[in-house]
Amino acid sequence: MKTVTIRLTAPLQSYGDEANFDRRTSYDYPSKSAIVGLIAAALGYRRTDSRIQTLNQLDYAVRIDQPAEPLTDFQIVEWKRGKRKLTYRDYLQDAVFLAAVGSEDDALIDKIDWALHHPRFQLSLGRRANVPAGPLMTEIALGSNPAQVLQFLSWHASRFYM
């Protein structure tokens, strides 16, 4: 098995949990579907592309290296002509996650790693406005599943946090 790890850091991240018109919450860490979406964007797959099903078969693990400070933002939206409503959005501030995806298909992992450094569509960490803090840092490991790989990698938290 080949595994690629992805360091995820940005001023703001948000990984969809509950969502309705009034409030959009976030998980405390990136879900597998969020990482599959990130990879699909890097590969240039549109939402309706059937190749995303292949990405759903990837093994997945995530490690929280620096827990987030929660932030709730509010917005006033006009949803009917002349009617305004207050809505809330939850974000994760200053978090650092290490996500790992693995597959027995070594060529697929190599393709994913290359695409993460040469994305076809803009990458985001949750919501579209939450762009990564610079180029993604990736690393490839051989012979271990994603959970095992994360056990042996160094900590990626910010110096002030450590």
C-alpha positions as YAML, in Angstrom:
chain: A
units: angstrom
residues:
- id: 1
  name: MET
  ca: [0.00, 0.00, 0.00]
- id: 2
  name: LYS
  ca: [1.14, 3.53, -0.78]
- id: 3
  name: THR
  ca: [0.01, 6.50, 1.31]
- id: 4
  name: VAL
  ca: [0.21, 10.24, 0.73]
- id: 5
  name: THR
  ca: [0.01, 12.61, 3.69]
- id: 6
  name: ILE
  ca: [-1.30, 16.15, 3.30]
- id: 7
  name: ARG
  ca: [-0.62, 18.96, 5.79]
- id: 8
  name: LEU
  ca: [-3.76, 21.11, 6.06]
- id: 9
  name: THR
  ca: [-3.36, 24.56, 7.52]
- id: 10
  name: ALA
  ca: [-5.04, 27.90, 6.90]
- id: 11
  name: PRO
  ca: [-6.25, 30.89, 8.90]
- id: 12
  name: LEU
  ca: [-9.80, 29.49, 8.57]
- id: 13
  name: GLN
  ca: [-11.10, 26.03, 7.77]
- id: 14
  name: SER
  ca: [-14.62, 24.63, 7.94]
- id: 15
  name: TYR
  ca: [-15.72, 21.03, 7.41]
- id: 16
  name: GLY
  ca: [-19.47, 20.79, 6.91]
- id: 17
  name: ASP
  ca: [-21.50, 19.26, 9.67]
- id: 18
  name: GLU
  ca: [-25.05, 20.47, 10.18]
- id: 19
  name: ALA
  ca: [-26.27, 22.88, 7.55]
- id: 20
  name: ASN
  ca: [-29.47, 24.78, 7.16]
- id: 21
  name: PHE
  ca: [-30.24, 28.31, 6.06]
- id: 22
  name: ASP
  ca: [-29.74, 29.80, 9.52]
- id: 23
  name: ARG
  ca: [-26.60, 28.00, 10.67]
- id: 24
  name: ARG
  ca: [-23.69, 26.08, 9.15]
- id: 25
  name: THR
  ca: [-21.57, 24.24, 11.68]
- id: 26
  name: SER
  ca: [-18.20, 22.52, 11.29]
- id: 27
  name: TYR
  ca: [-16.66, 19.26, 12.42]
- id: 28
  name: ASP
  ca: [-13.53, 19.60, 14.56]
- id: 29
  name: TYR
  ca: [-11.41, 17.98, 11.84]
- id: 30
  name: PRO
  ca: [-11.59, 17.25, 8.09]
- id: 31
  name: SER
  ca: [-13.95, 14.46, 7.09]
- id: 32
  name: LYS
  ca: [-13.09, 11.93, 4.41]
- id: 33
  name: SER
  ca: [-15.58, 13.57, 2.05]
- id: 34
  name: ALA
  ca: [-13.80, 16.92, 2.50]
- id: 35
  name: ILE
  ca: [-10.46, 15.36, 1.55]
- id: 36
  name: VAL
  ca: [-12.02, 13.48, -1.38]
- id: 37
  name: GLY
  ca: [-13.43, 16.84, -2.54]
- id: 38
  name: LEU
  ca: [-10.02, 18.48, -2.20]
- id: 39
  name: ILE
  ca: [-8.39, 15.69, -4.22]
- id: 40
  name: ALA
  ca: [-11.17, 15.76, -6.83]
- id: 41
  name: ALA
  ca: [-10.66, 19.52, -7.28]
- id: 42
  name: ALA
  ca: [-6.91, 19.02, -7.66]
- id: 43
  name: LEU
  ca: [-7.51, 16.33, -10.30]
- id: 44
  name: GLY
  ca: [-10.01, 18.54, -12.14]
- id: 45
  name: TYR
  ca: [-13.07, 16.36, -11.49]
- id: 46
  name: ARG
  ca: [-16.41, 18.14, -11.50]
- id: 47
  name: ARG
  ca: [-19.04, 17.24, -8.88]
- id: 48
  name: THR
  ca: [-20.87, 14.96, -11.31]
- id: 49
  name: ASP
  ca: [-17.73, 13.11, -12.46]
- id: 50
  name: SER
  ca: [-18.09, 9.36, -11.89]
- id: 51
  name: ARG
  ca: [-14.34, 9.05, -11.20]
- id: 52
  name: ILE
  ca: [-15.02, 10.46, -7.73]
- id: 53
  name: GLN
  ca: [-16.36, 7.00, -6.83]
- id: 54
  name: THR
  ca: [-12.80, 5.68, -7.17]
- id: 55
  name: LEU
  ca: [-11.59, 8.30, -4.69]
- id: 56
  name: ASN
  ca: [-14.25, 7.17, -2.21]
- id: 57
  name: GLN
  ca: [-12.43, 3.81, -2.05]
- id: 58
  name: LEU
  ca: [-9.24, 5.37, -0.65]
- id: 59
  name: ASP
  ca: [-8.23, 4.46, 2.91]
- id: 60
  name: TYR
  ca: [-8.29, 7.56, 5.13]
- id: 61
  name: ALA
  ca: [-6.98, 8.77, 8.47]
- id: 62
  name: VAL
  ca: [-6.50, 12.21, 10.00]
- id: 63
  name: ARG
  ca: [-4.42, 13.51, 12.90]
- id: 64
  name: ILE
  ca: [-5.05, 16.76, 14.76]
- id: 65
  name: ASP
  ca: [-1.64, 18.33, 15.32]
- id: 66
  name: GLN
  ca: [-2.93, 21.72, 16.45]
- id: 67
  name: PRO
  ca: [-6.55, 21.92, 17.64]
- id: 68
  name: ALA
  ca: [-8.63, 24.78, 16.31]
- id: 69
  name: GLU
  ca: [-10.00, 27.80, 18.06]
- id: 70
  name: PRO
  ca: [-13.67, 27.95, 17.10]
- id: 71
  name: LEU
  ca: [-15.04, 31.09, 15.44]
- id: 72
  name: THR
  ca: [-18.66, 31.93, 14.67]
- id: 73
  name: ASP
  ca: [-19.28, 34.54, 12.01]
- id: 74
  name: PHE
  ca: [-22.64, 36.06, 11.30]
- id: 75
  name: GLN
  ca: [-23.98, 37.41, 8.04]
- id: 76
  name: ILE
  ca: [-27.08, 39.32, 7.14]
- id: 77
  name: VAL
  ca: [-28.51, 37.90, 3.94]
- id: 78
  name: GLU
  ca: [-31.35, 39.09, 1.79]
- id: 79
  name: TRP
  ca: [-33.36, 36.00, 0.99]
- id: 80
  name: LYS
  ca: [-36.55, 37.55, -0.34]
- id: 81
  name: ARG
  ca: [-36.95, 40.96, -1.87]
- id: 82
  name: GLY
  ca: [-36.67, 43.36, 1.05]
- id: 83
  name: LYS
  ca: [-36.44, 40.61, 3.71]
- id: 84
  name: ARG
  ca: [-33.23, 40.12, 5.61]
- id: 85
  name: LYS
  ca: [-32.18, 37.37, 7.92]
- id: 86
  name: LEU
  ca: [-29.25, 36.80, 10.29]
- id: 87
  name: THR
  ca: [-27.28, 33.60, 9.59]
- id: 88
  name: TYR
  ca: [-24.29, 32.01, 11.35]
- id: 89
  name: ARG
  ca: [-21.21, 30.19, 10.01]
- id: 90
  name: ASP
  ca: [-18.77, 28.23, 12.17]
- id: 91
  name: TYR
  ca: [-15.07, 28.08, 11.33]
- id: 92
  name: LEU
  ca: [-11.88, 26.54, 12.73]
- id: 93
  name: GLN
  ca: [-9.07, 29.06, 13.32]
- id: 94
  name: ASP
  ca: [-5.36, 28.27, 13.12]
- id: 95
  name: ALA
  ca: [-5.75, 24.49, 13.07]
- id: 96
  name: VAL
  ca: [-3.15, 22.10, 11.68]
- id: 97
  name: PHE
  ca: [-4.27, 18.68, 10.48]
- id: 98
  name: LEU
  ca: [-2.35, 15.88, 8.85]
- id: 99
  name: ALA
  ca: [-4.58, 13.85, 6.54]
- id: 100
  name: ALA
  ca: [-3.45, 10.58, 4.97]
- id: 101
  name: VAL
  ca: [-4.98, 8.68, 2.06]
- id: 102
  name: GLY
  ca: [-3.78, 5.30, 0.89]
- id: 103
  name: SER
  ca: [-4.40, 2.78, -1.84]
- id: 104
  name: GLU
  ca: [-3.01, -0.44, -3.25]
- id: 105
  name: ASP
  ca: [-2.97, 1.42, -6.59]
- id: 106
  name: ASP
  ca: [0.45, 3.12, -6.38]
- id: 107
  name: ALA
  ca: [-0.10, 5.02, -9.64]
- id: 108
  name: LEU
  ca: [-3.28, 6.61, -8.23]
- id: 109
  name: ILE
  ca: [-1.41, 7.87, -5.15]
- id: 110
  name: ASP
  ca: [1.35, 9.29, -7.36]
- id: 111
  name: LYS
  ca: [-1.28, 11.00, -9.51]
- id: 112
  name: ILE
  ca: [-2.98, 12.47, -6.42]
- id: 113
  name: ASP
  ca: [0.33, 13.74, -5.04]
- id: 114
  name: TRP
  ca: [1.21, 15.41, -8.34]
- id: 115
  name: ALA
  ca: [-2.27, 16.95, -8.68]
- id: 116
  name: LEU
  ca: [-2.14, 18.43, -5.17]
- id: 117
  name: HIS
  ca: [0.92, 20.42, -6.29]
- id: 118
  name: HIS
  ca: [-0.55, 21.25, -9.74]
- id: 119
  name: PRO
  ca: [-4.32, 21.61, -9.10]
- id: 120
  name: ARG
  ca: [-6.79, 22.06, -11.95]
- id: 121
  name: PHE
  ca: [-9.33, 23.88, -9.74]
- id: 122
  name: GLN
  ca: [-8.70, 26.11, -6.75]
- id: 123
  name: LEU
  ca: [-8.23, 24.12, -3.55]
- id: 124
  name: SER
  ca: [-10.10, 24.97, -0.38]
- id: 125
  name: LEU
  ca: [-10.21, 23.64, 3.15]
- id: 126
  name: GLY
  ca: [-13.94, 23.28, 3.55]
- id: 127
  name: ARG
  ca: [-15.67, 26.36, 2.22]
- id: 128
  name: ARG
  ca: [-14.57, 27.91, -1.04]
- id: 129
  name: ALA
  ca: [-13.13, 31.04, 0.64]
- id: 130
  name: ASN
  ca: [-10.92, 28.96, 2.97]
- id: 131
  name: VAL
  ca: [-7.80, 28.55, 0.86]
- id: 132
  name: PRO
  ca: [-4.70, 26.74, 2.16]
- id: 133
  name: ALA
  ca: [-1.92, 28.81, 3.73]
- id: 134
  name: GLY
  ca: [0.48, 28.38, 0.81]
- id: 135
  name: PRO
  ca: [1.29, 25.28, -1.23]
- id: 136
  name: LEU
  ca: [0.19, 21.98, 0.30]
- id: 137
  name: MET
  ca: [2.97, 19.95, 1.90]
- id: 138
  name: THR
  ca: [2.72, 16.26, 1.01]
- id: 139
  name: GLU
  ca: [4.81, 13.19, 1.70]
- id: 140
  name: ILE
  ca: [4.56, 9.65, 0.32]
- id: 141
  name: ALA
  ca: [5.07, 6.52, 2.44]
- id: 142
  name: LEU
  ca: [5.27, 2.92, 1.25]
- id: 143
  name: GLY
  ca: [4.00, -0.25, 2.84]
- id: 144
  name: SER
  ca: [1.74, 1.09, 5.58]
- id: 145
  name: ASN
  ca: [-1.89, 2.04, 5.87]
- id: 146
  name: PRO
  ca: [-2.75, 5.71, 6.57]
- id: 147
  name: ALA
  ca: [-3.27, 5.27, 10.33]
- id: 148
  name: GLN
  ca: [0.13, 3.59, 10.72]
- id: 149
  name: VAL
  ca: [1.85, 6.28, 8.67]
- id: 150
  name: LEU
  ca: [0.43, 9.04, 10.89]
- id: 151
  name: GLN
  ca: [1.76, 7.33, 14.03]
- id: 152
  name: PHE
  ca: [5.37, 7.77, 12.93]
- id: 153
  name: LEU
  ca: [5.40, 11.24, 11.34]
- id: 154
  name: SER
  ca: [6.66, 14.26, 13.23]
- id: 155
  name: TRP
  ca: [4.33, 16.79, 14.76]
- id: 156
  name: HIS
  ca: [3.31, 19.68, 12.46]
- id: 157
  name: ALA
  ca: [1.98, 22.19, 14.95]
- id: 158
  name: SER
  ca: [3.18, 25.81, 14.93]
- id: 159
  name: ARG
  ca: [6.21, 26.61, 17.06]
- id: 160
  name: PHE
  ca: [4.19, 28.87, 19.39]
- id: 161
  name: TYR
  ca: [1.75, 26.01, 20.01]
- id: 162
  name: MET
  ca: [4.42, 23.45, 20.83]
...
